[in-house]
Structure formats: structure tokens, C-alpha cells
Amino acid sequence: MVQAVINIDENTNRVLNIVKAKFGLRDKSQAINLVVNEYEETSLEPELRPEYKIKLNKIMKGKHLSREELEKEVA
């Protein structure tokens, strides 16, 4: 576990207190962890939705042209 001393503004402090109270957390460290984990899940390379994985597999199994074949088709 890493410990850090951080400076946060008053609004951030209020938000952390609200998150802490809403989810019944013991301290602000847990609130920060919750907020960061939520951000990670939604914004940092989220996993593909299951229905998109199925669609992607169909695309990958489909017929594909090589560059030479594509140039012949276009020309």
C-alpha cells in the first residue's frame, strides 16, 4: 500500500465526503479508491461489450482481400 499526502481543494473535499457517506466508507482513502476505480472502468480502455465481441469475431472470420486482390478489384 502506498501512502501519500495530497492537497485537494474545498469542492473536492466535499465530493469525497459525499462519496464516503453515500457508500458507507470508513475514510477518504476508500472514497478516492472508489472514484479512481470507477474512472478506470469507464474511461481508461474499457473492455469491449459482449455483443461487440461477438460482432468482432464474425468480422474476423469473414472473407478478407489481400492488398493485391483489392487493387485488382478497384482497378
C-alpha positions in Angstrom: 0.0 0.0 0.0 1.3 3.5 -0.9 0.7 6.4 1.4 0.6 10.0 0.1 -0.1 13.4 1.4 -2.2 15.3 -1.1 -3.6 18.8 -1.4 -7.2 19.0 -2.5 -9.5 22.0 -2.9 -12.6 22.5 -0.8 -15.0 21.3 -3.6 -13.1 18.0 -4.0 -13.1 17.6 -0.2 -17.0 17.9 -0.3 -17.3 15.5 -3.1 -15.2 12.9 -1.3 -17.2 13.3 1.8 -20.4 12.8 -0.2 -19.0 9.6 -1.8 -17.8 8.4 1.6 -21.2 8.9 3.1 -23.2 7.5 0.1 -21.3 4.3 0.0 -20.7 3.9 3.8 -16.9 4.1 3.5 -14.7 4.4 6.6 -12.3 7.1 5.3 -11.5 9.3 2.3 -8.8 6.9 1.1 -11.6 4.4 0.3 -13.6 7.2 -1.4 -10.6 8.1 -3.5 -10.1 4.4 -4.4 -13.7 4.1 -5.4 -13.7 7.2 -7.6 -10.4 6.1 -9.3 -11.7 2.6 -9.9 -14.9 4.0 -11.4 -12.9 6.3 -13.7 -10.7 3.4 -14.7 -13.6 1.2 -15.7 -15.4 3.9 -17.7 -12.6 6.0 -19.2 -9.4 4.0 -19.4 -9.6 1.4 -22.2 -12.9 -0.2 -21.1 -13.4 -3.8 -22.0 -15.4 -4.5 -25.1 -19.1 -5.1 -24.6 -20.0 -8.8 -25.1 -22.3 -8.0 -28.1 -19.4 -6.2 -29.8 -17.0 -9.1 -29.1 -19.5 -11.4 -31.0 -19.7 -8.9 -33.9 -15.9 -8.6 -34.0 -15.5 -12.4 -34.1 -17.9 -12.5 -37.1 -15.8 -9.8 -38.9 -12.6 -11.6 -38.2 -13.9 -14.9 -39.6 -15.2 -13.2 -42.7 -13.6 -13.1 -46.2 -10.8 -10.6 -46.5 -8.9 -9.4 -49.5 -5.2 -9.0 -49.7 -3.8 -5.7 -50.9 -3.1 -7.1 -54.3 -6.6 -8.5 -54.6 -8.1 -5.2 -53.5 -6.0 -3.3 -56.1 -7.3 -5.6 -58.8 -10.9 -5.1 -57.6 -10.5 -1.3 -57.6 -8.6 -1.1 -60.9 
